[in-house]
């Protein structure tokens, strides 16, 4: 038996919302590590410490946005 169209449409936003939340946490954690890289003695030879911190901060902000969007989608459905 195939699920009805209504059930399938109701399930899709939940999966997308959970994916957004999970990816948001991943972005935030990686961004936090990059933002704190000079303090935890993590050296990236390609970029300067200031650029790594700036990119890490941007990743934290984007991760927060993804979490917000996922929670908003999860509770609006």
C-alpha positions as CSV (number, residue, x, y, z in Angstrom):
1,X,0.0,0.0,0.0
2,X,1.2,3.5,-0.8
3,X,0.7,6.3,1.7
4,X,-1.9,8.8,0.7
5,X,-0.7,12.1,-0.8
6,X,-1.9,14.0,2.2
7,X,0.3,11.9,4.6
8,X,3.3,12.1,2.3
9,X,3.0,15.9,2.1
10,X,2.7,16.2,5.9
11,X,5.8,14.1,6.4
12,X,8.1,16.0,4.0
13,X,8.3,19.3,6.0
14,X,9.2,17.3,9.2
15,X,12.1,15.6,7.4
16,X,13.3,18.8,6.0
17,X,13.0,20.6,9.3
18,X,15.0,17.8,11.1
19,X,17.6,18.0,8.3
20,X,17.9,21.8,8.7
21,X,18.3,21.4,12.5
22,X,21.0,18.7,12.2
23,X,22.9,20.6,9.5
24,X,22.6,23.8,11.6
25,X,24.2,22.1,14.6
26,X,27.0,20.8,12.3
27,X,27.7,24.3,10.9
28,X,27.6,25.8,14.4
29,X,30.0,23.3,15.9
30,X,32.5,23.5,13.0
31,X,32.2,27.3,13.0
32,X,32.8,27.4,16.7
33,X,35.9,25.3,16.3
34,X,37.1,27.6,13.5
35,X,36.3,30.8,15.5
36,X,38.3,29.4,18.4
37,X,41.1,28.0,16.3
38,X,43.9,30.3,17.5
39,X,42.9,29.7,21.1
40,X,43.0,25.9,20.8
41,X,46.2,25.9,18.7
42,X,44.6,24.8,15.5
43,X,46.6,26.1,12.6
44,X,45.3,26.3,9.1
45,X,48.3,27.2,6.9
46,X,46.1,28.4,4.0
47,X,44.4,31.4,5.7
48,X,45.4,33.9,8.4
49,X,44.0,33.6,11.9
50,X,41.7,36.6,11.4
51,X,40.2,35.1,8.2
52,X,39.6,31.7,9.9
53,X,37.9,33.5,12.8
54,X,35.8,35.5,10.4
55,X,34.7,32.4,8.5
56,X,34.0,30.5,11.7
57,X,31.8,33.4,12.9
58,X,29.9,33.3,9.6
59,X,29.5,29.5,9.9
60,X,28.1,30.0,13.5
61,X,25.6,32.6,12.2
62,X,24.5,30.4,9.3
63,X,24.2,27.4,11.6
64,X,21.9,29.5,13.9
65,X,19.8,30.5,10.9
66,X,19.5,26.8,9.8
67,X,18.4,25.8,13.3
68,X,15.9,28.7,13.5
69,X,14.4,27.8,10.1
70,X,14.2,24.1,11.0
71,X,12.4,24.8,14.3
72,X,10.1,27.3,12.6
73,X,9.2,24.7,10.0
74,X,8.8,22.0,12.5
75,X,6.4,23.9,14.7
76,X,4.4,25.5,11.8
77,X,3.3,22.2,10.4
